[in-house]
Amino acid sequence: MGTSQIQNRISQSHKTITIGVLGTTKGSGSSHLTFALSTYFNKNKTQTALVERTTGVTFEKIEEAYEGLKFKAITSKFTIKKCTFYKNYKGLLSDIKNEKYQVVIVDFGFGTIPKEFYDMDIKIIIGNGNEWKLHEFERFVNKKNTEKFTHIINLGNTDEVNLFHRRYKSNAISFPYIKDPFLWDKQLNKVVESILNI
């Protein structure tokens, strides 16, 4: 589902598109991926909300870097171009959807699958593809209500993608090394569109 298709879906249904991202373990790349997604939609002039559904300080650090090193981040949200970042958001996601964003991206951090994740239009699981870590995907593959999950192997190579397919009889997409997920380029565009086209 590329941006034009998402825009068409929004226009036809007047519905906000929701994208949930969940990591298999800590440090698996969920925040990095959500930043890349937000950059993609920013580039396409889509009004987007990026929601931090964790207790971390990642979004706060992003705000401090964006505003300058001496900035003390005391706000609950901030905006970069057409994307509004909600820090450590604990309220109802429906309240954000009611703000008339076209796309809402939710970073669920890592661990167990929260109930809200199942309500997302696009459900993305990201994890490590190393053979000794691939088992971390097990609770997210071929289980009840996981059929429509999109599986992403962070920094995965062809062998790891193929191993995932052989082991789980399911497809996965490699998320390559992207140094700066806030900087749009053709590589970022290509990988994000491959994810959204699942």
Residue frames as a rotation matrix with the C-alpha (Angstrom) as fourth column:
MET 1
0.579 0.815 0.000 0.00
0.815 -0.579 0.000 0.00
0.000 0.000 -1.000 0.00
GLY 2
-0.510 -0.797 0.324 1.93
0.800 -0.577 -0.162 3.06
0.316 0.176 0.932 -1.23
THR 3
-0.820 0.130 -0.557 1.20
0.252 -0.792 -0.556 6.64
-0.514 -0.597 0.617 -0.21
SER 4
-0.783 0.557 -0.279 -1.15
-0.581 -0.494 0.646 7.32
0.222 0.668 0.711 -3.12
GLN 5
-0.362 0.653 -0.666 -3.16
0.221 0.754 0.619 4.23
0.906 0.077 -0.417 -2.17
ILE 6
-0.544 0.131 -0.829 -3.28
0.837 0.016 -0.547 5.32
-0.059 -0.991 -0.118 1.47
GLN 7
-0.904 0.204 -0.375 -4.36
-0.176 -0.979 -0.106 8.81
-0.389 -0.030 0.921 0.40
ASN 8
-0.606 0.713 -0.353 -7.11
-0.406 0.105 0.908 7.27
0.684 0.693 0.226 -1.75
ARG 9
-0.356 0.442 -0.823 -8.23
0.668 0.736 0.106 5.14
0.653 -0.512 -0.557 1.18
ILE 10
-0.749 0.039 -0.661 -8.37
0.520 -0.584 -0.623 8.21
-0.411 -0.811 0.417 3.40
SER 11
-0.872 0.393 -0.292 -10.34
-0.484 -0.786 0.386 10.16
-0.077 0.478 0.875 0.80
GLN 12
-0.489 0.701 -0.520 -12.81
-0.199 0.491 0.848 7.37
0.850 0.518 -0.101 0.19
SER 13
-0.011 0.480 -0.877 -13.45
0.716 0.616 0.328 6.37
0.698 -0.624 -0.350 3.79
HIS 14
0.335 0.022 0.942 -12.59
-0.380 -0.912 0.156 9.63
0.862 -0.410 -0.297 5.60
LYS 15
0.984 0.004 -0.179 -10.73
0.145 0.576 0.805 7.36
0.106 -0.818 0.566 7.98
THR 16
0.418 -0.889 0.189 -7.39
-0.906 -0.390 0.166 7.90
-0.074 -0.241 -0.968 9.67
ILE 17
0.606 -0.321 -0.728 -4.89
-0.094 0.880 -0.466 5.17
0.790 0.350 0.503 8.76
THR 18
0.684 -0.357 0.636 -3.20
-0.705 -0.101 0.702 3.69
-0.186 -0.929 -0.320 11.83
ILE 19
0.416 -0.667 -0.618 0.18
-0.169 0.611 -0.773 1.94
0.894 0.426 0.141 11.80
GLY 20
0.871 -0.124 0.476 1.46
-0.469 0.086 0.879 0.07
-0.150 -0.989 0.016 14.85
VAL 21
0.251 -0.864 -0.437 5.11
-0.356 0.338 -0.871 -0.92
0.900 0.374 -0.223 15.31
LEU 22
0.843 0.026 0.537 6.23
-0.519 0.296 0.801 -3.40
-0.139 -0.955 0.263 17.97
GLY 23
-0.057 -0.947 -0.316 9.71
-0.867 0.204 -0.454 -4.76
0.494 0.248 -0.833 18.60
THR 24
0.466 0.174 -0.867 10.37
0.068 0.970 0.232 -8.37
0.882 -0.167 0.441 19.56
THR 25
0.330 -0.438 -0.836 12.91
0.943 0.185 0.276 -7.26
0.034 -0.880 0.474 22.20
LYS 26
0.737 -0.143 -0.660 14.54
0.135 -0.927 0.351 -4.10
-0.662 -0.348 -0.664 23.51
GLY 27
-0.116 -0.843 -0.525 16.70
-0.422 -0.436 0.795 -2.42
-0.899 0.314 -0.305 20.90
SER 28
-0.195 0.079 0.978 15.10
0.626 0.777 0.062 -4.23
-0.755 0.624 -0.201 17.98
GLY 29
-0.905 -0.362 0.222 14.50
0.399 -0.545 0.737 -1.01
-0.145 0.756 0.638 16.04
SER 30
-0.009 0.993 0.120 10.86
0.994 0.022 -0.107 -0.04
-0.109 0.118 -0.987 16.55
SER 31
0.432 0.160 -0.888 11.60
0.301 -0.953 -0.026 3.66
-0.850 -0.256 -0.460 17.12
HIS 32
-0.611 -0.733 -0.300 14.05
-0.106 -0.300 0.948 3.85
-0.785 0.611 0.105 14.22
LEU 33
-0.742 0.398 0.540 11.41
0.671 0.441 0.596 2.37
-0.001 0.804 -0.594 11.94
THR 34
0.322 0.914 -0.246 8.65
0.893 -0.379 -0.241 4.71
-0.314 -0.142 -0.939 13.13
PHE 35
0.069 -0.372 -0.926 10.93
-0.012 -0.928 0.372 7.69
-0.998 -0.015 -0.069 12.47
ALA 36
-0.905 -0.409 0.120 11.56
0.079 0.116 0.990 6.43
-0.419 0.905 -0.073 8.93
LEU 37
-0.311 0.881 0.357 7.81
0.950 0.281 0.136 6.04
0.019 0.381 -0.924 8.40
SER 38
0.451 0.494 -0.744 7.18
0.571 -0.800 -0.185 9.58
-0.686 -0.342 -0.643 9.64
THR 39
-0.411 -0.685 -0.601 9.87
-0.140 -0.604 0.785 10.93
-0.901 0.407 0.153 7.29
TYR 40
-0.848 0.155 0.507 8.21
0.519 0.432 0.737 9.16
-0.105 0.888 -0.447 4.38
PHE 41
0.137 0.987 0.078 4.81
0.991 -0.137 -0.013 10.69
-0.002 0.079 -0.997 5.14
ASN 42
0.222 -0.164 -0.961 6.38
0.271 -0.936 0.222 14.10
-0.937 -0.310 -0.163 5.79
LYS 43
-0.795 -0.603 -0.066 7.94
0.058 -0.183 0.981 13.98
-0.604 0.776 0.180 2.35
ASN 44
-0.720 0.591 0.363 4.51
0.603 0.275 0.749 13.24
0.343 0.758 -0.555 0.89
LYS 45
-0.835 0.322 0.446 2.90
-0.376 -0.926 -0.034 16.13
0.402 -0.197 0.894 2.82
THR 46
-0.009 0.813 -0.582 0.68
0.274 0.562 0.780 13.84
0.962 -0.153 -0.228 4.88
GLN 47
0.051 0.102 0.994 -0.59
-0.810 -0.578 0.101 15.16
0.584 -0.810 0.053 8.21
THR 48
0.140 -0.171 -0.975 0.86
0.153 0.977 -0.149 12.59
0.978 -0.128 0.163 10.61
ALA 49
0.580 -0.031 0.814 0.94
-0.795 -0.241 0.557 11.84
0.179 -0.970 -0.164 14.34
LEU 50
-0.051 -0.652 -0.756 3.76
-0.070 0.758 -0.649 9.76
0.996 0.020 -0.085 15.80
VAL 51
0.640 0.489 0.592 2.85
-0.622 -0.122 0.773 8.36
0.450 -0.864 0.226 19.21
GLU 52
-0.547 -0.819 -0.171 5.33
-0.431 0.451 -0.782 7.06
0.718 -0.354 -0.600 21.78
ARG 53
0.582 0.813 0.029 3.37
-0.522 0.346 0.780 4.38
0.624 -0.469 0.625 23.64
THR 54
0.216 -0.614 -0.759 6.27
0.631 0.681 -0.371 3.57
0.745 -0.399 0.535 25.97
THR 55
0.933 0.043 -0.358 7.89
0.331 -0.501 0.800 4.95
-0.145 -0.865 -0.481 29.11
GLY 56
0.085 -0.980 0.181 11.18
0.990 0.104 0.097 5.74
-0.114 0.171 0.979 27.38
VAL 57
0.303 -0.081 -0.949 12.79
0.190 -0.971 0.144 9.11
-0.934 -0.224 -0.279 26.65
THR 58
-0.363 -0.505 0.783 13.49
0.824 0.218 0.523 8.63
-0.435 0.835 0.337 22.96
PHE 59
0.322 0.564 0.760 11.02
0.846 -0.532 0.036 11.28
0.425 0.632 -0.649 21.75
GLU 60
0.906 -0.035 -0.421 12.22
0.245 -0.769 0.591 13.72
-0.344 -0.639 -0.688 24.41
LYS 61
-0.044 -0.999 -0.032 15.79
0.361 -0.046 0.932 13.34
-0.932 0.030 0.362 23.13
ILE 62
-0.260 0.040 0.965 14.58
0.965 -0.024 0.261 13.92
0.033 0.999 -0.032 19.57
GLU 63
0.764 0.606 0.221 12.85
0.587 -0.795 0.155 17.12
0.270 0.012 -0.963 20.65
GLU 64
0.657 -0.584 -0.477 15.94
0.143 -0.524 0.840 18.35
-0.740 -0.620 -0.260 22.50
ALA 65
-0.356 -0.820 0.449 18.11
0.625 0.148 0.767 17.65
-0.695 0.553 0.459 19.44
TYR 66
-0.013 0.457 0.889 15.63
0.962 -0.236 0.136 19.39
0.272 0.857 -0.437 17.13
GLU 67
0.890 0.445 0.097 15.23
0.389 -0.853 0.347 22.46
0.237 -0.271 -0.933 19.33
GLY 68
0.251 -0.870 0.425 18.90
-0.405 -0.493 -0.770 22.68
0.879 0.021 -0.476 20.32
LEU 69
-0.269 -0.473 -0.839 21.04
0.420 0.726 -0.544 21.16
0.867 -0.499 0.003 23.05
LYS 70
-0.984 -0.154 0.095 20.08
-0.006 -0.498 -0.867 23.79
0.180 -0.853 0.489 25.66
PHE 71
-0.264 0.961 0.081 16.35
-0.685 -0.246 0.685 23.22
0.679 0.126 0.724 25.16
LYS 72
-0.915 0.057 0.400 14.61
-0.298 0.573 -0.763 21.64
-0.273 -0.818 -0.507 28.16
ALA 73
-0.670 0.667 -0.327 11.85
-0.137 0.322 0.937 19.41
0.730 0.672 -0.125 26.86
ILE 74
-0.917 0.388 0.090 8.82
-0.072 0.062 -0.996 19.95
-0.392 -0.920 -0.029 29.08
THR 75
-0.287 0.840 -0.460 6.05
-0.954 -0.294 0.059 19.68
-0.086 0.455 0.886 26.52
SER 76
0.035 0.397 0.917 3.80
-0.271 0.887 -0.374 16.68
-0.962 -0.236 0.139 25.94
LYS 77
0.496 0.107 0.862 4.11
0.737 0.473 -0.483 16.96
-0.459 0.874 0.156 22.16
PHE 78
-0.112 -0.544 -0.832 6.08
-0.240 -0.797 0.554 18.78
-0.964 0.261 -0.041 19.49
THR 79
0.831 0.497 0.250 5.96
0.159 0.219 -0.963 19.14
-0.533 0.840 0.102 15.72
ILE 80
-0.428 -0.890 -0.158 8.55
-0.074 -0.140 0.987 18.63
-0.901 0.435 -0.006 13.00
LYS 81
-0.961 0.154 -0.228 7.21
-0.250 -0.141 0.958 19.71
0.115 0.978 0.174 9.60
LYS 82
-0.174 0.977 -0.120 3.86
-0.748 -0.052 0.661 17.91
0.640 0.205 0.740 9.18
CYS 83
0.003 0.115 -0.993 4.45
0.336 0.936 0.109 15.32
0.942 -0.334 -0.036 11.91
THR 84
0.270 0.147 0.952 3.36
-0.796 -0.522 0.306 15.80
0.542 -0.840 -0.024 15.53
PHE 85
-0.422 -0.533 -0.734 5.26
0.056 0.792 -0.608 13.73
0.905 -0.297 -0.304 18.09
TYR 86
0.603 0.633 0.486 3.40
-0.540 -0.125 0.832 12.64
0.587 -0.764 0.267 21.24
LYS 87
-0.448 -0.894 -0.024 5.81
-0.507 0.276 -0.817 11.79
0.737 -0.354 -0.576 24.08
ASN 88
-0.994 -0.027 -0.110 5.02
0.069 0.632 -0.772 8.93
0.090 -0.774 -0.626 26.50
TYR 89
-0.480 0.873 0.081 1.37
-0.747 -0.456 0.483 9.17
0.459 0.172 0.872 25.55
LYS 90
-0.991 0.134 0.027 -0.92
0.088 0.776 -0.625 7.38
-0.104 -0.616 -0.780 28.03
GLY 91
-0.385 0.902 -0.193 -4.29
-0.634 -0.411 -0.656 8.66
-0.671 -0.130 0.730 26.87
LEU 92
0.325 0.614 0.719 -6.77
0.223 0.689 -0.689 7.14
-0.919 0.385 0.087 24.44
LEU 93
-0.732 -0.610 0.302 -5.49
0.397 -0.022 0.918 6.70
-0.553 0.792 0.258 20.90
SER 94
-0.013 0.828 0.561 -8.98
0.998 -0.022 0.056 7.56
0.058 0.560 -0.826 19.70
ASP 95
0.617 0.190 -0.764 -8.43
0.396 -0.914 0.093 11.10
-0.680 -0.360 -0.639 21.04
ILE 96
-0.399 -0.824 -0.401 -5.45
-0.099 -0.396 0.913 11.52
-0.912 0.404 0.077 18.71
LYS 97
-0.687 0.212 0.695 -7.37
0.709 0.406 0.577 10.07
-0.159 0.889 -0.430 15.77
ASN 98
0.384 0.920 -0.073 -10.08
0.898 -0.391 -0.204 12.65
-0.216 0.013 -0.976 16.44
GLU 99
0.077 -0.451 -0.889 -7.50
0.109 -0.883 0.457 15.39
-0.991 -0.131 -0.019 15.83
LYS 100
0.886 0.444 -0.131 -8.01
-0.099 -0.096 -0.990 14.67
-0.453 0.891 -0.041 12.11
TYR 101
-0.243 -0.961 -0.128 -4.57
-0.637 0.059 0.769 13.33
-0.732 0.269 -0.627 11.29
GLN 102
0.396 0.320 -0.860 -4.38
-0.892 0.356 -0.279 11.42
0.217 0.878 0.427 8.04
VAL 103
0.291 -0.397 -0.870 -1.96
0.086 0.917 -0.390 8.85
0.953 0.038 0.301 9.46
VAL 104
0.603 -0.157 0.782 -1.24
-0.794 -0.205 0.572 7.86
0.070 -0.966 -0.248 13.07
ILE 105
0.172 -0.658 -0.733 1.93
-0.103 0.728 -0.677 5.84
0.980 0.192 0.058 13.71
VAL 106
0.790 0.172 0.588 2.27
-0.589 -0.050 0.806 4.22
0.168 -0.984 0.062 17.13
ASP 107
-0.243 -0.904 -0.352 5.57
-0.442 0.426 -0.789 3.05
0.863 -0.036 -0.503 18.61
PHE 108
0.784 0.620 0.029 4.57
-0.355 0.410 0.840 0.30
0.509 -0.669 0.541 21.06
GLY 109
0.186 -0.794 0.579 8.15
-0.960 -0.021 0.279 -0.36
-0.210 -0.607 -0.766 22.13
PHE 110
-0.484 -0.391 -0.783 8.81
-0.549 0.832 -0.077 -4.06
0.682 0.392 -0.617 22.64
GLY 111
-0.859 0.055 0.509 7.47
-0.418 0.501 -0.758 -7.12
-0.297 -0.864 -0.407 24.41
THR 112
-0.575 0.712 0.404 3.98
0.583 0.703 -0.408 -8.56
-0.574 0.001 -0.819 24.61
ILE 113
-0.744 0.359 0.564 1.31
0.438 -0.375 0.817 -7.56
0.504 0.855 0.122 22.13
PRO 114
-0.839 0.496 -0.225 -1.00
-0.073 -0.512 -0.856 -4.90
-0.540 -0.702 0.465 23.61
LYS 115
-0.098 0.909 0.404 -4.69
0.681 0.358 -0.639 -5.07
-0.726 0.213 -0.654 22.78
GLU 116
0.465 0.288 -0.837 -4.49
-0.218 -0.879 -0.423 -1.75
-0.858 0.379 -0.346 20.92
PHE 117
-0.577 -0.782 -0.236 -1.98
-0.458 0.071 0.886 -3.23
-0.676 0.620 -0.399 18.50
TYR 118
-0.633 0.395 0.666 -4.64
0.611 0.783 0.116 -5.51
-0.476 0.480 -0.737 17.02
ASP 119
0.424 0.867 -0.261 -6.76
0.544 -0.474 -0.692 -2.45
-0.724 0.151 -0.673 16.23
MET 120
-0.228 -0.594 -0.771 -4.10
-0.342 -0.693 0.635 -0.94
-0.912 0.409 -0.046 13.95
ASP 121
0.785 0.476 -0.397 -4.76
-0.503 0.115 -0.857 -0.99
-0.362 0.872 0.329 10.20
ILE 122
0.504 -0.727 -0.465 -1.13
-0.239 0.400 -0.885 -1.95
0.830 0.557 0.028 9.54
LYS 123
0.914 -0.142 0.379 0.58
-0.337 0.251 0.907 -4.11
-0.224 -0.957 0.182 12.18
ILE 124
0.496 -0.823 -0.275 4.38
-0.348 0.102 -0.932 -4.30
0.795 0.558 -0.236 12.02
ILE 125
0.935 -0.341 0.098 6.66
0.063 0.432 0.900 -6.55
-0.349 -0.835 0.425 14.07
ILE 126
0.596 -0.798 -0.088 10.39
-0.454 -0.245 -0.856 -5.79
0.662 0.551 -0.509 13.90
GLY 127
0.855 -0.334 0.397 13.16
-0.227 0.446 0.866 -7.95
-0.466 -0.830 0.306 15.27
ASN 128
-0.054 -0.980 -0.192 16.61
-0.874 -0.047 0.484 -9.41
-0.484 0.194 -0.854 14.76
GLY 129
0.750 0.409 -0.521 17.18
-0.648 0.613 -0.452 -12.05
0.135 0.676 0.724 12.10
ASN 130
-0.373 -0.927 -0.022 20.34
-0.886 0.364 -0.288 -13.64
0.275 -0.088 -0.957 13.47
GLU 131
-0.154 0.339 -0.928 19.85
-0.174 0.916 0.363 -17.40
0.973 0.217 -0.082 13.70
TRP 132
-0.653 -0.164 -0.739 20.33
0.622 0.440 -0.648 -17.40
0.431 -0.883 -0.185 17.47
LYS 133
-0.879 0.377 -0.292 17.79
-0.070 -0.708 -0.703 -14.58
-0.472 -0.597 0.649 17.89
LEU 134
-0.775 0.585 -0.241 15.20
-0.348 -0.076 0.934 -15.55
0.528 0.808 0.262 15.30
HIS 135
-0.555 0.563 -0.612 13.24
0.706 0.708 0.010 -17.44
0.439 -0.427 -0.791 17.96
GLU 136
-0.822 0.212 -0.529 12.20
0.248 -0.702 -0.667 -14.05
-0.513 -0.680 0.525 19.37
PHE 137
-0.734 0.577 -0.359 9.69
-0.653 -0.454 0.606 -13.83
0.186 0.679 0.710 16.51
GLU 138
-0.914 0.287 -0.285 7.93
0.242 0.953 0.184 -17.06
0.324 0.100 -0.941 17.53
ARG 139
-0.502 0.769 -0.396 5.12
0.639 0.021 -0.769 -15.49
-0.583 -0.639 -0.502 19.56
PHE 140
-0.201 0.398 -0.895 4.35
-0.401 -0.867 -0.295 -13.13
-0.894 0.300 0.333 16.67
VAL 141
-0.561 -0.085 -0.823 4.12
-0.822 0.175 0.542 -15.68
0.098 0.981 -0.168 13.83
ASN 142
-0.495 0.395 -0.774 1.53
-0.190 0.820 0.540 -18.34
0.848 0.414 -0.331 12.97
LYS 143
-0.884 0.321 -0.339 -0.46
0.419 0.226 -0.879 -17.71
-0.205 -0.920 -0.334 16.12
LYS 144
0.063 0.991 0.115 -4.11
0.996 -0.056 -0.064 -16.75
-0.057 0.118 -0.991 16.47
ASN 145
0.858 0.457 -0.233 -4.78
0.429 -0.889 -0.162 -13.21
-0.281 0.039 -0.959 15.18
THR 146
0.091 -0.884 -0.458 -1.23
-0.066 -0.465 0.883 -12.76
-0.994 -0.050 -0.100 13.81
GLU 147
0.223 0.039 0.974 -2.05
0.818 0.537 -0.208 -13.59
-0.531 0.843 0.088 10.19
LYS 148
0.764 0.185 0.618 -1.98
0.556 -0.674 -0.486 -9.96
0.326 0.715 -0.618 9.06
PHE 149
0.668 -0.619 -0.412 1.23
0.065 -0.504 0.861 -8.97
-0.741 -0.602 -0.297 10.84
THR 150
0.836 -0.548 -0.015 4.04
-0.126 -0.165 -0.978 -7.56
0.534 0.820 -0.207 8.70
HIS 151
0.800 -0.586 -0.129 7.37
0.419 0.391 0.820 -9.01
-0.429 -0.710 0.558 9.86
ILE 152
0.812 -0.569 0.133 10.51
-0.339 -0.644 -0.686 -6.89
0.476 0.512 -0.716 9.52
ILE 153
0.616 -0.719 -0.322 14.05
0.787 0.541 0.298 -8.14
-0.040 -0.437 0.899 10.07
ASN 154
0.927 -0.288 -0.242 16.17
-0.234 -0.945 0.230 -5.25
-0.295 -0.157 -0.943 11.24
LEU 155
0.093 -0.941 -0.325 19.43
-0.922 -0.205 0.330 -5.09
-0.377 0.269 -0.886 9.23
GLY 156
0.406 0.164 0.899 18.47
-0.091 0.986 -0.139 -8.45
-0.909 -0.025 0.415 7.75
ASN 157
-0.572 -0.581 -0.579 20.31
-0.696 -0.030 0.718 -9.99
-0.435 0.813 -0.387 4.85
THR 158
-0.059 0.574 -0.816 18.96
-0.887 0.345 0.307 -12.35
0.458 0.742 0.489 2.19
ASP 159
-0.623 -0.248 -0.741 19.99
-0.001 0.949 -0.317 -15.46
0.782 -0.197 -0.592 4.13
GLU 160
-0.964 0.260 -0.052 18.14
0.042 -0.041 -0.998 -14.28
-0.262 -0.965 0.029 7.24
VAL 161
-0.291 0.893 -0.344 14.99
-0.909 -0.370 -0.191 -13.45
-0.298 0.257 0.919 5.27
ASN 162
-0.103 0.198 -0.975 15.11
-0.638 0.738 0.218 -16.89
0.763 0.644 0.050 3.66
LEU 163
-0.874 -0.255 -0.414 15.69
0.144 0.677 -0.722 -18.57
0.464 -0.690 -0.555 7.02
PHE 164
-0.731 0.676 0.089 12.66
-0.463 -0.397 -0.793 -16.78
-0.501 -0.621 0.603 8.44
HIS 165
-0.021 0.754 -0.657 10.57
-0.992 0.064 0.104 -18.03
0.121 0.654 0.747 5.53
ARG 166
-0.336 -0.174 -0.926 11.76
-0.279 0.957 -0.079 -21.62
0.900 0.232 -0.370 5.92
ARG 167
-0.966 -0.128 -0.223 11.25
0.164 0.361 -0.918 -21.69
0.198 -0.924 -0.328 9.66
TYR 168
-0.670 0.716 -0.196 7.90
-0.054 -0.310 -0.949 -19.94
-0.741 -0.625 0.246 9.89
LYS 169
-0.499 0.473 0.726 6.43
0.860 0.370 0.351 -20.45
-0.103 0.800 -0.591 6.41
SER 170
0.692 0.648 -0.317 5.81
0.618 -0.759 -0.203 -16.73
-0.372 -0.056 -0.926 6.38
ASN 171
0.321 -0.562 0.762 7.36
0.696 -0.406 -0.593 -13.77
0.643 0.720 0.261 4.60
ALA 172
0.450 -0.262 -0.854 9.59
0.638 -0.574 0.513 -11.09
-0.625 -0.776 -0.091 6.06
ILE 173
0.807 -0.210 0.551 11.09
0.303 -0.654 -0.693 -7.85
0.506 0.726 -0.465 4.79
SER 174
-0.062 -0.900 -0.431 14.62
0.995 -0.020 -0.101 -6.63
0.083 -0.435 0.897 5.49
PHE 175
0.978 0.210 -0.006 14.96
0.209 -0.968 0.140 -3.16
0.024 -0.138 -0.990 7.02
PRO 176
0.346 -0.927 0.144 18.43
0.707 0.157 -0.689 -2.02
0.616 0.340 0.710 5.89
TYR 177
-0.238 -0.547 -0.803 20.91
0.898 -0.438 0.033 0.23
-0.370 -0.713 0.596 7.66
ILE 178
0.376 0.339 0.863 19.59
0.582 -0.811 0.065 3.79
0.721 0.478 -0.502 7.55
LYS 179
-0.582 -0.772 -0.258 21.95
0.685 -0.294 -0.667 6.15
0.439 -0.564 0.699 9.34
ASP 180
-0.934 0.293 -0.204 19.48
-0.134 -0.818 -0.560 9.01
-0.331 -0.496 0.803 9.73
PRO 181
-0.541 0.782 0.308 15.79
0.828 0.559 0.034 8.01
-0.146 0.274 -0.951 9.62
PHE 182
0.265 0.629 -0.731 14.81
0.422 -0.757 -0.499 11.70
-0.867 -0.176 -0.466 9.52
LEU 183
-0.356 -0.471 -0.807 16.63
-0.560 -0.584 0.588 12.26
-0.748 0.661 -0.055 6.22
TRP 184
0.673 0.691 0.262 14.60
-0.164 0.486 -0.859 11.25
-0.721 0.535 0.440 3.17
ASP 185
-0.465 -0.688 -0.557 16.40
-0.752 -0.025 0.658 9.51
-0.467 0.725 -0.506 0.33
LYS 186
-0.017 0.484 -0.875 15.55
-0.889 0.392 0.234 6.95
0.457 0.782 0.424 -2.33
GLN 187
-0.731 -0.298 -0.614 16.61
-0.040 0.917 -0.398 4.02
0.681 -0.266 -0.682 -0.15
LEU 188
-0.893 0.448 0.044 14.29
-0.079 -0.060 -0.995 5.08
-0.444 -0.892 0.089 2.68
ASN 189
-0.212 0.853 -0.476 11.46
-0.927 -0.330 -0.177 5.65
-0.308 0.404 0.861 0.21
LYS 190
-0.241 0.057 -0.969 11.94
-0.653 0.729 0.205 2.21
0.718 0.682 -0.139 -1.36
VAL 191
-0.880 -0.153 -0.450 12.03
0.167 0.787 -0.594 0.26
0.445 -0.597 -0.667 1.90
VAL 192
-0.752 0.659 -0.002 9.04
-0.278 -0.320 -0.906 2.07
-0.597 -0.681 0.424 3.42
GLU 193
-0.073 0.755 -0.652 6.95
-0.996 -0.087 0.011 1.49
-0.048 0.650 0.758 0.31
SER 194
-0.478 -0.130 -0.869 7.89
-0.329 0.944 0.040 -2.20
0.814 0.305 -0.494 0.38
ILE 195
-0.980 0.138 -0.142 6.64
0.181 0.335 -0.925 -2.35
-0.080 -0.932 -0.354 3.96
LEU 196
-0.502 0.830 -0.242 3.39
-0.496 -0.506 -0.706 -0.52
-0.708 -0.234 0.666 3.24
ASN 197
-0.234 0.389 -0.891 2.68
-0.935 0.163 0.316 -2.62
0.268 0.907 0.326 0.17
ILE 198
-0.994 -0.100 -0.038 2.35
-0.083 0.944 -0.319 -5.81
0.067 -0.314 -0.947 2.25
